[in-house]
Amino acid sequence: MKGLIIKPVWAELILDGSKNLEIRGSNAKHRGITGIIESKSQMVFGTAELVETIKLTKDIFENTKKRHLLNISWEELLTIYPTPWAWSFINSNKYKLPIKYDHKQGCVIWVNII
């Protein structure tokens, strides 16, 4: 299984189902069940299914704010990610207890956890 490293506040919101779009600076080839890892924890806190990626436009970004929860302008987003993408998740499942995994040095976005 692939694991996605996410800042803790965003990981929690994905796992509780209130955030289902994760904004990133590139497309993702991976689809399917994905371990959700809080950055710097070396722990998998649950899973969510990555079902699609969407290359963002200003209109899509503005119309999906309730799904990605970013409180910044399109112009600010472009200073962070010149080509922003939204990664769409469904079926989030938060574990009762997080599971430790062996974090390989150099992994910053994706890790192989099984």
N, C-alpha and C positions, 0 to 999 in steps of 0.2 A: 504494500500500500504506500502511496505517496502521502507525505505530510507537507502542509503549507505553514510556513512561519508567519505569524501575524502579531502585531502589537496587542498586548493583553486586552485593552479596552475594546478593540474591534473583534478580537476572537470571541470574547464573552457575548457580544451582541449578535454575532453570527450564530453561536451555539444556542442562544435563547430564542432565535428566530426573528428578532426584530430588525436585523440587517441581513439582506440577502444578496446585495451587490458589493463586491470588494473591488475598489478602484486600484488599478495597477498601471504601470508604464509600458506593459507589453502584453501580447496575446499569450495564451496558455494552450499547449497542445493536449495536456492531460484532461480527461473527463472521467467522471465516476466518483466513487467514495473517496474522500480525502480526509486525512487526519488533520485536525486543527490544533496547531501548536502555538502556545504563547511564547513570543520571542524571549530569549535568555532563560527559559525555564527547563528546557530539555524534557518537557512533558507534553504528551498528547492529551488534550482536555475533552476531546470528543471527535465527532465526524460530521461532515456535511457532503452532499453530492454536488460536485461541480458539473453543471449541465450545459452551459454555453458561455461564450465570451462575446462581448459586443464592443466594437470600436466606437468610442464615444464622440458625439457631436455636442455642440452647446445645447441644442434642443433636448436631446436624450438626457444629458447630464441634469439639466434643470427640471425635466419632467420625472426624474427618478430619485429626487432628493430623499423621499420617504423610504427608499429602499437602500441607499448607500449611506445616508446620514451625515455626509460631509457638509459642514457649514462654511463653505468657502465659495468664492465666485469661480466661474469658468476661467477667467483670466488668471486667477491665483493657481488654479489646478494646472494650467498650462506651464506655469513656472516650475512646478514639481515634476509633471509628466508631460513632455511635449506632444506625445501621442498616447492619450489615456485610453484605457480599456476597462470595461466593467466585467467582472467574473461573476456569473450568476450561480447561486447556491440554493438548493432545496433540501428538505429532509434532514435538518440538523438534529444531532443527537449528542447531548452533553453527558459525559460519563459521570457517575457518582464519585469516582475517584480517578484522578489523572493517572496515566500510565507513562512511566519513564521509558525513554528510548536512547539508543546510542547515537549521539550527534557527531557526525563526521565533520572535521575541521573544514572550513571554507564554504559550507552550505549556508546560504542566506535567505533563499526563497523556498526552495523545494528540498526535501530530504526523503530518502527511502527509509521507511520505518518497519517494514516487514519484507 
